[in-house]
Amino acid sequence: MDIMSVLGWLFGILVILFGIVFDKDKGMVIPNLINFWDASSMAVVLGGLVAGLMVSFPVKCFARLPKHLKIVLFPTKYNPLEYIAQIVDLAKEARVNGLLSLEGKLEETKDPFLKSSMMLVVDAVEPEKVKRLLETELEYLDERHAQDRAFYDKAAAYAPAFGMIGTLMGLVNLLKSLDDPNAIAPAMALALVTTFYGTIFANLIFSPISNKLKVRHDEEYLCKLIIVEGVESIQAGDNPRFVEEKLTQLVPGFLLKKGLPGGGAGADDGGKK
């Protein structure tokens, strides 16, 4: 589990609750929580948010919500150094025993993209076609993940917008009810609390999810880019040492300090930041 996401949400909720109930003179005033609950305000924000998303996106985007939450909370671990080590090992095998010998080693490979990419080489597909196929896969990955993030970016934009709509609704009701003291309080609650709800949804839920999906995408994209570059180098017959040096140039310096599994060029980042 990604403990930082869980702690971030819990900390954000606690900070908001503390700001609501804390009074410097009276201490913790728990009844203040009632002042921040308004069913009509919640209905305006959530209902408008869902309606806007339904108009903007197909139903399949809603169906992917559980998958995205799983990615945020239970991410797949992508270690670029392990991928480099696997590819260097494959490069050594190909250099010593030929490309056909890789078929047996690929049976042990867990990553389906690495396995399918290397099988193109083993099957003697033309280098230009291999390059085009793998680069298309990267482009598709980038586009597909960008579309997923767009759902949450739109939600982050719609939530405060409908909060503002609720505020305008409350102000209109307030101005039309100035002669009725009993109607002023509910109208004022609708006017203020809807913006409060919309801002929280946007900045504590949807924007953080979108950003975390971007982080997950970058991790996956880096490892797939390493696979693409490594496969092309192996097919070109490059020296395993050169392959290793080439791939380590793609990895951020703070990861290279950990070193490649079993040692290797990655153990020294050469001053790369």
BABA-837014 format. One record per residue (C-alpha): residue in three letters; x, y, z. Coordinates in steps of 0.5 Angstrom, whole numbers. Each point is the difference from the previous one (the first is absolute). Last residue first. Layout:
% BABA-837014
{residuo=Ala; px=X; py=Y; pz=Z}
...
% end
This chain:
% BABA-837014
{residuo=Lys; px=43; py=29; pz=-22}
{residuo=Lys; px=6; py=-3; pz=-4}
{residuo=Gly; px=7; py=0; pz=4}
{residuo=Gly; px=2; py=-6; pz=-3}
{residuo=Asp; px=-6; py=-4; pz=2}
{residuo=Asp; px=5; py=-5; pz=3}
{residuo=Ala; px=-4; py=-7; pz=2}
{residuo=Gly; px=-3; py=0; pz=-7}
{residuo=Ala; px=6; py=-2; pz=-3}
{residuo=Gly; px=-1; py=-7; pz=3}
{residuo=Gly; px=-1; py=-4; pz=6}
{residuo=Gly; px=-5; py=-6; pz=2}
{residuo=Pro; px=-6; py=4; pz=-1}
{residuo=Leu; px=2; py=7; pz=-3}
{residuo=Gly; px=2; py=5; pz=5}
{residuo=Lys; px=-4; py=4; pz=5}
{residuo=Lys; px=3; py=7; pz=-2}
{residuo=Leu; px=-3; py=-1; pz=-7}
{residuo=Leu; px=-7; py=1; pz=3}
{residuo=Phe; px=2; py=7; pz=3}
{residuo=Gly; px=4; py=1; pz=-7}
{residuo=Pro; px=-7; py=0; pz=-4}
{residuo=Val; px=0; py=-6; pz=-5}
{residuo=Leu; px=1; py=1; pz=-8}
{residuo=Gln; px=7; py=0; pz=0}
{residuo=Thr; px=1; py=-7; pz=3}
{residuo=Leu; px=-3; py=-3; pz=-6}
{residuo=Lys; px=6; py=2; pz=-4}
{residuo=Glu; px=5; py=-2; pz=5}
{residuo=Glu; px=-3; py=-7; pz=0}
{residuo=Val; px=-1; py=0; pz=-7}
{residuo=Phe; px=7; py=2; pz=-1}
{residuo=Arg; px=3; py=-6; pz=5}
{residuo=Pro; px=-5; py=-5; pz=-4}
{residuo=Asn; px=3; py=2; pz=-6}
{residuo=Asp; px=-5; py=2; pz=-6}
{residuo=Gly; px=-2; py=-6; pz=-4}
{residuo=Ala; px=-5; py=5; pz=-4}
{residuo=Gln; px=-6; py=-5; pz=3}
{residuo=Ile; px=3; py=1; pz=7}
{residuo=Ser; px=0; py=8; pz=-1}
{residuo=Glu; px=-7; py=0; pz=-2}
{residuo=Val; px=-3; py=-4; pz=5}
{residuo=Gly; px=4; py=4; pz=5}
{residuo=Glu; px=-3; py=6; pz=-2}
{residuo=Val; px=-7; py=-2; pz=0}
{residuo=Ile; px=1; py=-4; pz=7}
{residuo=Ile; px=3; py=7; pz=3}
{residuo=Leu; px=-6; py=4; pz=-3}
{residuo=Lys; px=-5; py=-6; pz=3}
{residuo=Cys; px=4; py=2; pz=7}
{residuo=Leu; px=-1; py=7; pz=-1}
{residuo=Tyr; px=-7; py=0; pz=-2}
{residuo=Glu; px=-2; py=-4; pz=6}
{residuo=Glu; px=3; py=4; pz=5}
{residuo=Asp; px=-2; py=7; pz=-4}
{residuo=His; px=-7; py=-3; pz=0}
{residuo=Arg; px=0; py=-2; pz=8}
{residuo=Val; px=2; py=8; pz=1}
{residuo=Lys; px=-6; py=2; pz=-5}
{residuo=Leu; px=-5; py=-4; pz=4}
{residuo=Lys; px=2; py=3; pz=6}
{residuo=Asn; px=-1; py=7; pz=-3}
{residuo=Ser; px=-7; py=-2; pz=-2}
{residuo=Ile; px=-2; py=-3; pz=7}
{residuo=Pro; px=3; py=6; pz=3}
{residuo=Ser; px=-4; py=5; pz=-4}
{residuo=Phe; px=-6; py=-4; pz=1}
{residuo=Ile; px=0; py=-1; pz=7}
{residuo=Leu; px=2; py=5; pz=5}
{residuo=Asn; px=0; py=6; pz=-5}
{residuo=Ala; px=-6; py=-1; pz=-4}
{residuo=Phe; px=-4; py=-3; pz=5}
{residuo=Ile; px=2; py=5; pz=6}
{residuo=Thr; px=-1; py=6; pz=-5}
{residuo=Gly; px=-7; py=-3; pz=-2}
{residuo=Tyr; px=-2; py=-1; pz=7}
{residuo=Phe; px=2; py=7; pz=3}
{residuo=Thr; px=-3; py=3; pz=-6}
{residuo=Thr; px=-7; py=-3; pz=1}
{residuo=Val; px=1; py=2; pz=8}
{residuo=Leu; px=-1; py=7; pz=-2}
{residuo=Ala; px=-6; py=2; pz=-4}
{residuo=Leu; px=-4; py=-6; pz=3}
{residuo=Ala; px=1; py=1; pz=7}
{residuo=Met; px=-2; py=8; pz=-2}
{residuo=Ala; px=-6; py=-3; pz=-3}
{residuo=Pro; px=-2; py=-4; pz=6}
{residuo=Ala; px=2; py=6; pz=5}
{residuo=Ile; px=-4; py=5; pz=-4}
{residuo=Ala; px=-7; py=-4; pz=0}
{residuo=Asn; px=-2; py=1; pz=7}
{residuo=Pro; px=2; py=7; pz=0}
{residuo=Asp; px=-6; py=2; pz=-5}
{residuo=Asp; px=1; py=7; pz=-3}
{residuo=Leu; px=7; py=-2; pz=-3}
{residuo=Ser; px=-3; py=-6; pz=-4}
{residuo=Lys; px=1; py=2; pz=-7}
{residuo=Leu; px=7; py=2; pz=1}
{residuo=Leu; px=2; py=-6; pz=4}
{residuo=Asn; px=-3; py=-5; pz=-5}
{residuo=Val; px=4; py=4; pz=-6}
{residuo=Leu; px=6; py=-1; pz=5}
{residuo=Gly; px=-1; py=-7; pz=1}
{residuo=Met; px=-1; py=-2; pz=-7}
{residuo=Leu; px=6; py=4; pz=-2}
{residuo=Thr; px=4; py=-4; pz=5}
{residuo=Gly; px=-2; py=-6; pz=-3}
{residuo=Ile; px=2; py=2; pz=-6}
{residuo=Met; px=7; py=1; pz=3}
{residuo=Gly; px=0; py=-7; pz=3}
{residuo=Phe; px=-2; py=-2; pz=-7}
{residuo=Ala; px=7; py=3; pz=-3}
{residuo=Pro; px=4; py=-2; pz=6}
{residuo=Ala; px=-2; py=-7; pz=-1}
{residuo=Tyr; px=0; py=0; pz=-8}
{residuo=Ala; px=8; py=2; pz=-1}
{residuo=Ala; px=2; py=-6; pz=5}
{residuo=Ala; px=-5; py=-4; pz=-4}
{residuo=Lys; px=3; py=2; pz=-6}
{residuo=Asp; px=7; py=-2; pz=2}
{residuo=Tyr; px=-2; py=-6; pz=3}
{residuo=Phe; px=-3; py=-3; pz=-7}
{residuo=Ala; px=6; py=3; pz=-4}
{residuo=Arg; px=4; py=-4; pz=4}
{residuo=Asp; px=-3; py=-6; pz=-3}
{residuo=Gln; px=1; py=3; pz=-7}
{residuo=Ala; px=8; py=1; pz=2}
{residuo=His; px=0; py=-7; pz=1}
{residuo=Arg; px=-2; py=-2; pz=-6}
{residuo=Glu; px=4; py=5; pz=-4}
{residuo=Asp; px=6; py=-2; pz=3}
{residuo=Leu; px=-1; py=-7; pz=-1}
{residuo=Tyr; px=-2; py=0; pz=-7}
{residuo=Glu; px=7; py=4; pz=-1}
{residuo=Leu; px=4; py=-5; pz=3}
{residuo=Glu; px=-3; py=-5; pz=-4}
{residuo=Thr; px=1; py=3; pz=-6}
{residuo=Glu; px=7; py=1; pz=2}
{residuo=Leu; px=0; py=-8; pz=0}
{residuo=Leu; px=-3; py=-1; pz=-6}
{residuo=Arg; px=4; py=5; pz=-4}
{residuo=Lys; px=7; py=-3; pz=3}
{residuo=Val; px=-2; py=-7; pz=-2}
{residuo=Lys; px=-2; py=2; pz=-7}
{residuo=Glu; px=6; py=4; pz=-1}
{residuo=Pro; px=4; py=-6; pz=3}
{residuo=Glu; px=-3; py=-5; pz=-5}
{residuo=Val; px=-3; py=-6; pz=4}
{residuo=Ala; px=5; py=-6; pz=1}
{residuo=Asp; px=-5; py=-4; pz=5}
{residuo=Val; px=5; py=1; pz=6}
{residuo=Val; px=0; py=7; pz=-1}
{residuo=Leu; px=-8; py=1; pz=0}
{residuo=Met; px=1; py=-5; pz=6}
{residuo=Met; px=4; py=5; pz=3}
{residuo=Ser; px=-6; py=5; pz=0}
{residuo=Ser; px=-5; py=-5; pz=2}
{residuo=Lys; px=4; py=-2; pz=6}
{residuo=Leu; px=2; py=7; pz=2}
{residuo=Phe; px=-8; py=2; pz=0}
{residuo=Pro; px=-2; py=-6; pz=3}
{residuo=Asp; px=4; py=1; pz=7}
{residuo=Lys; px=1; py=-6; pz=3}
{residuo=Thr; px=6; py=-3; pz=-4}
{residuo=Glu; px=2; py=-7; pz=2}
{residuo=Glu; px=-2; py=-3; pz=-7}
{residuo=Leu; px=4; py=6; pz=-3}
{residuo=Lys; px=6; py=-4; pz=2}
{residuo=Gly; px=-2; py=-6; pz=-5}
{residuo=Glu; px=-1; py=5; pz=-6}
{residuo=Leu; px=6; py=3; pz=1}
{residuo=Ser; px=4; py=-5; pz=-3}
{residuo=Leu; px=-2; py=2; pz=-7}
{residuo=Leu; px=3; py=7; pz=1}
{residuo=Gly; px=7; py=-3; pz=0}
{residuo=Asn; px=4; py=-4; pz=5}
{residuo=Val; px=5; py=4; pz=3}
{residuo=Arg; px=-2; py=7; pz=-3}
{residuo=Ala; px=-8; py=-2; pz=1}
{residuo=Glu; px=2; py=-2; pz=7}
{residuo=Lys; px=4; py=6; pz=2}
{residuo=Ala; px=-6; py=5; pz=-2}
{residuo=Leu; px=-5; py=-4; pz=3}
{residuo=Asp; px=4; py=1; pz=7}
{residuo=Val; px=0; py=7; pz=-2}
{residuo=Ile; px=-7; py=0; pz=-1}
{residuo=Gln; px=-2; py=-3; pz=7}
{residuo=Ala; px=5; py=5; pz=3}
{residuo=Ile; px=-3; py=6; pz=-3}
{residuo=Tyr; px=-7; py=-3; pz=2}
{residuo=Glu; px=2; py=0; pz=7}
{residuo=Leu; px=3; py=7; pz=0}
{residuo=Pro; px=-6; py=2; pz=-2}
{residuo=Asn; px=-4; py=-2; pz=6}
{residuo=Tyr; px=-8; py=0; pz=-2}
{residuo=Lys; px=-4; py=-2; pz=6}
{residuo=Thr; px=-7; py=-1; pz=-2}
{residuo=Pro; px=-4; py=5; pz=5}
{residuo=Phe; px=-5; py=-2; pz=5}
{residuo=Leu; px=-3; py=7; pz=3}
{residuo=Val; px=0; py=4; pz=-7}
{residuo=Ile; px=0; py=-6; pz=-5}
{residuo=Lys; px=-6; py=-3; pz=4}
{residuo=Leu; px=-4; py=7; pz=0}
{residuo=His; px=1; py=0; pz=-7}
{residuo=Lys; px=-2; py=-7; pz=-1}
{residuo=Pro; px=-6; py=2; pz=4}
{residuo=Leu; px=-2; py=6; pz=-4}
{residuo=Arg; px=1; py=-4; pz=-7}
{residuo=Ala; px=-8; py=-1; pz=-1}
{residuo=Phe; px=-1; py=8; pz=1}
{residuo=Cys; px=5; py=0; pz=-6}
{residuo=Lys; px=-4; py=-5; pz=-4}
{residuo=Val; px=-7; py=4; pz=1}
{residuo=Pro; px=3; py=5; pz=-5}
{residuo=Phe; px=3; py=7; pz=2}
{residuo=Ser; px=-2; py=7; pz=0}
{residuo=Val; px=-8; py=0; pz=1}
{residuo=Met; px=1; py=-5; pz=5}
{residuo=Leu; px=5; py=4; pz=3}
{residuo=Gly; px=-4; py=6; pz=1}
{residuo=Ala; px=-6; py=-4; pz=3}
{residuo=Val; px=5; py=-3; pz=5}
{residuo=Leu; px=2; py=7; pz=2}
{residuo=Gly; px=-7; py=3; pz=0}
{residuo=Gly; px=-2; py=-6; pz=4}
{residuo=Leu; px=6; py=1; pz=5}
{residuo=Val; px=0; py=7; pz=1}
{residuo=Val; px=-8; py=2; pz=0}
{residuo=Ala; px=-1; py=-6; pz=4}
{residuo=Met; px=5; py=1; pz=5}
{residuo=Ser; px=-3; py=7; pz=1}
{residuo=Ser; px=-7; py=-2; pz=0}
{residuo=Ala; px=2; py=-5; pz=6}
{residuo=Asp; px=4; py=5; pz=4}
{residuo=Trp; px=5; py=-2; pz=5}
{residuo=Phe; px=5; py=6; pz=2}
{residuo=Asn; px=-4; py=3; pz=6}
{residuo=Ile; px=-1; py=-7; pz=3}
{residuo=Leu; px=8; py=-1; pz=1}
{residuo=Asn; px=0; py=6; pz=4}
{residuo=Pro; px=-3; py=-4; pz=6}
{residuo=Ile; px=7; py=-3; pz=1}
{residuo=Val; px=2; py=6; pz=3}
{residuo=Met; px=8; py=-1; pz=2}
{residuo=Gly; px=3; py=5; pz=4}
{residuo=Lys; px=-5; py=6; pz=2}
{residuo=Asp; px=4; py=6; pz=-1}
{residuo=Lys; px=5; py=-2; pz=-5}
{residuo=Asp; px=-6; py=-4; pz=-4}
{residuo=Phe; px=2; py=-6; pz=-3}
{residuo=Val; px=-6; py=-4; pz=-3}
{residuo=Ile; px=0; py=2; pz=-8}
{residuo=Gly; px=8; py=1; pz=0}
{residuo=Phe; px=1; py=-7; pz=3}
{residuo=Leu; px=-5; py=-3; pz=-5}
{residuo=Ile; px=4; py=2; pz=-6}
{residuo=Val; px=6; py=-2; pz=3}
{residuo=Leu; px=-2; py=-7; pz=2}
{residuo=Ile; px=-3; py=-1; pz=-7}
{residuo=Gly; px=7; py=3; pz=-4}
{residuo=Phe; px=4; py=-5; pz=5}
{residuo=Leu; px=-5; py=-6; pz=-2}
{residuo=Trp; px=1; py=1; pz=-7}
{residuo=Gly; px=7; py=1; pz=0}
{residuo=Leu; px=1; py=-6; pz=5}
{residuo=Val; px=-4; py=-4; pz=-5}
{residuo=Ser; px=4; py=2; pz=-6}
{residuo=Met; px=7; py=0; pz=3}
{residuo=Ile; px=-2; py=-7; pz=3}
{residuo=Asp; px=0; py=-3; pz=-7}
{residuo=Met; px=-2; py=-7; pz=1}
% end
